[in-house]
Amino acid sequence: MTTAFTPVSALLGGALIGLAATLLYALPGRIAGISGIVNAVLEQRSERGWRLAFLLGLIVAATAWFAYVDAPPRTHFPLGWLIAAGALVGFGTRLGNGCTSGHGICGLARLSKRSLVAVAVFMGTAFVTVYLLRHVMGGIA
């Protein structure tokens, strides 16, 4: 199975994520962990305004990307696998006390040991999962 490697868009996307995380940390002093932002919005904690704006920005940016760039989203995944994956990500986010963006981008930038362990665990799990799905189970992903 081959995939298209697009280093320019990957670099640009990474730079924009880093810029957004830096601005959110530098200006209001908040960490750009998506699971924490979503959780606070759902539980109606204080500071909902910037959290809703941040989440809306994610949705608008993704919509604009797919509207203006010739890169259609992947659509061939079975619904059952998507639901299972979403449930596992939600479970892992709670278990790890944060999500990949919170630990991987913001936590590592702050030299958090807890985030370093979390990133090592979820990246290792991702490597094993991709290997199993592509090479052992015959290319599901």
VEXSE-71638 format. One record per residue (C-alpha): z, x, y. Coordinates in steps of 0.001 Angstrom, whole numbers, plus 500000, padded with zeros to 6 digits. Layout:
N
<r><w>Z</w><u>X</u><v>Y</v></r>
...
END
This chain:
141
<r><w>500000</w><u>500000</u><v>500000</v></r>
<r><w>498947</w><u>501500</u><v>503310</v></r>
<r><w>500343</w><u>500660</u><v>506690</v></r>
<r><w>498937</w><u>501315</u><v>510118</v></r>
<r><w>500854</w><u>504071</u><v>511867</v></r>
<r><w>500805</w><u>503472</u><v>515599</v></r>
<r><w>502769</w><u>506291</u><v>517246</v></r>
<r><w>501946</w><u>505331</u><v>520830</v></r>
<r><w>503207</w><u>501759</u><v>520556</v></r>
<r><w>506214</w><u>502940</u><v>518513</v></r>
<r><w>507092</w><u>505528</u><v>521152</v></r>
<r><w>506630</w><u>503037</u><v>523978</v></r>
<r><w>508725</w><u>500421</u><v>522193</v></r>
<r><w>511496</w><u>502917</u><v>521469</v></r>
<r><w>511507</w><u>504079</u><v>525080</v></r>
<r><w>511757</w><u>500498</u><v>526345</v></r>
<r><w>514603</w><u>499705</u><v>523951</v></r>
<r><w>516409</w><u>502856</u><v>525063</v></r>
<r><w>515853</w><u>501984</u><v>528715</v></r>
<r><w>517162</w><u>498436</u><v>528233</v></r>
<r><w>520239</w><u>499677</u><v>526333</v></r>
<r><w>520897</w><u>502332</u><v>528987</v></r>
<r><w>520588</w><u>499880</u><v>531875</v></r>
<r><w>522843</w><u>497344</u><v>530176</v></r>
<r><w>525461</w><u>500034</u><v>529558</v></r>
<r><w>525112</w><u>501679</u><v>532983</v></r>
<r><w>525089</w><u>498540</u><v>535141</v></r>
<r><w>527452</w><u>495908</u><v>533681</v></r>
<r><w>528993</w><u>498344</u><v>531173</v></r>
<r><w>528005</w><u>496351</u><v>528075</v></r>
<r><w>526610</w><u>497440</u><v>524731</v></r>
<r><w>523226</w><u>496052</u><v>523663</v></r>
<r><w>524270</w><u>494955</u><v>520189</v></r>
<r><w>522275</w><u>491828</u><v>519442</v></r>
<r><w>524715</w><u>490383</u><v>516918</v></r>
<r><w>527587</w><u>490675</u><v>519391</v></r>
<r><w>525528</w><u>489125</u><v>522167</v></r>
<r><w>524443</w><u>486201</u><v>519964</v></r>
<r><w>527975</w><u>485714</u><v>518623</v></r>
<r><w>529433</w><u>485576</u><v>522133</v></r>
<r><w>526812</w><u>483034</u><v>523234</v></r>
<r><w>527494</w><u>480816</u><v>520207</v></r>
<r><w>531253</w><u>480988</u><v>520628</v></r>
<r><w>530902</w><u>480220</u><v>524362</v></r>
<r><w>532822</w><u>483239</u><v>525541</v></r>
<r><w>532727</w><u>484411</u><v>529127</v></r>
<r><w>529712</w><u>486130</u><v>530628</v></r>
<r><w>527192</w><u>483854</u><v>528924</v></r>
<r><w>524658</w><u>484221</u><v>531746</v></r>
<r><w>523593</w><u>487807</u><v>531180</v></r>
<r><w>523773</w><u>487322</u><v>527411</v></r>
<r><w>521413</w><u>484345</u><v>527511</v></r>
<r><w>519100</w><u>486232</u><v>529888</v></r>
<r><w>519053</w><u>489227</u><v>527520</v></r>
<r><w>518201</w><u>487040</u><v>524513</v></r>
<r><w>515559</w><u>485141</u><v>526484</v></r>
<r><w>514046</w><u>488471</u><v>527507</v></r>
<r><w>513746</w><u>489459</u><v>523840</v></r>
<r><w>511954</w><u>486225</u><v>523017</v></r>
<r><w>509646</w><u>486385</u><v>526043</v></r>
<r><w>508770</w><u>490045</u><v>525390</v></r>
<r><w>507943</w><u>489399</u><v>521729</v></r>
<r><w>505871</w><u>486341</u><v>522637</v></r>
<r><w>503982</w><u>488293</u><v>525299</v></r>
<r><w>503345</w><u>491158</u><v>522874</v></r>
<r><w>501791</w><u>488882</u><v>520268</v></r>
<r><w>499843</w><u>486948</u><v>522925</v></r>
<r><w>498277</w><u>489973</u><v>524612</v></r>
<r><w>498071</w><u>492638</u><v>521912</v></r>
<r><w>495765</w><u>492363</u><v>518939</v></r>
<r><w>498572</w><u>492760</u><v>516413</v></r>
<r><w>499289</w><u>489501</u><v>514598</v></r>
<r><w>502705</w><u>489169</u><v>512970</v></r>
<r><w>502911</w><u>489586</u><v>509214</v></r>
<r><w>502925</w><u>486136</u><v>507660</v></r>
<r><w>502574</w><u>486621</u><v>503907</v></r>
<r><w>506270</w><u>486719</u><v>503021</v></r>
<r><w>507631</w><u>483972</u><v>500757</v></r>
<r><w>510115</w><u>481682</u><v>502512</v></r>
<r><w>512807</w><u>482262</u><v>499876</v></r>
<r><w>512700</w><u>486024</u><v>500440</v></r>
<r><w>512945</w><u>485521</u><v>504217</v></r>
<r><w>515980</w><u>483247</u><v>503875</v></r>
<r><w>517668</w><u>485667</u><v>501464</v></r>
<r><w>516934</w><u>488603</u><v>503759</v></r>
<r><w>518305</w><u>486774</u><v>506786</v></r>
<r><w>521477</w><u>485823</u><v>504931</v></r>
<r><w>521990</w><u>489405</u><v>503753</v></r>
<r><w>521433</w><u>490770</u><v>507258</v></r>
<r><w>523956</w><u>488283</u><v>508646</v></r>
<r><w>526479</w><u>489229</u><v>505961</v></r>
<r><w>525921</w><u>492936</u><v>506566</v></r>
<r><w>526271</w><u>492496</u><v>510304</v></r>
<r><w>529677</w><u>490880</u><v>509882</v></r>
<r><w>530750</w><u>493366</u><v>507225</v></r>
<r><w>529662</w><u>496353</u><v>509319</v></r>
<r><w>531187</w><u>495008</u><v>512530</v></r>
<r><w>527842</w><u>495165</u><v>514300</v></r>
<r><w>524106</w><u>495240</u><v>513877</v></r>
<r><w>521486</w><u>497951</u><v>513676</v></r>
<r><w>520873</w><u>497877</u><v>517413</v></r>
<r><w>524547</w><u>498093</u><v>518268</v></r>
<r><w>525296</w><u>500918</u><v>515851</v></r>
<r><w>521932</w><u>502674</u><v>515705</v></r>
<r><w>521001</w><u>502721</u><v>519358</v></r>
<r><w>524184</w><u>502315</u><v>521336</v></r>
<r><w>526808</w><u>503579</u><v>518882</v></r>
<r><w>525007</w><u>506806</u><v>518060</v></r>
<r><w>524332</w><u>507432</u><v>521747</v></r>
<r><w>528104</w><u>507184</u><v>522329</v></r>
<r><w>528712</w><u>509572</u><v>519386</v></r>
<r><w>530676</w><u>506934</u><v>517480</v></r>
<r><w>531675</w><u>508135</u><v>513996</v></r>
<r><w>531873</w><u>504545</u><v>512772</v></r>
<r><w>528304</w><u>503959</u><v>513937</v></r>
<r><w>527121</w><u>507149</u><v>512246</v></r>
<r><w>528522</w><u>505919</u><v>508924</v></r>
<r><w>527071</w><u>502434</u><v>509464</v></r>
<r><w>523611</w><u>503837</u><v>510258</v></r>
<r><w>523700</w><u>506123</u><v>507214</v></r>
<r><w>524627</w><u>503177</u><v>504983</v></r>
<r><w>522046</w><u>500707</u><v>506266</v></r>
<r><w>519244</w><u>503283</u><v>506453</v></r>
<r><w>520023</w><u>504444</u><v>502908</v></r>
<r><w>520046</w><u>500841</u><v>501747</v></r>
<r><w>516722</w><u>500223</u><v>503499</v></r>
<r><w>515128</w><u>503255</u><v>501833</v></r>
<r><w>516259</w><u>502133</u><v>498387</v></r>
<r><w>515172</w><u>498534</u><v>499038</v></r>
<r><w>511677</w><u>499533</u><v>500153</v></r>
<r><w>511290</w><u>501845</u><v>497177</v></r>
<r><w>512392</w><u>499141</u><v>494748</v></r>
<r><w>510214</w><u>496428</u><v>496288</v></r>
<r><w>507083</w><u>498535</u><v>496646</v></r>
<r><w>507223</w><u>500776</u><v>493605</v></r>
<r><w>509443</w><u>499124</u><v>491005</v></r>
<r><w>508792</w><u>495415</u><v>491595</v></r>
<r><w>505097</w><u>495820</u><v>492335</v></r>
<r><w>504626</w><u>495593</u><v>496081</v></r>
<r><w>506488</w><u>492489</u><v>497205</v></r>
<r><w>506950</w><u>493886</u><v>500706</v></r>
END
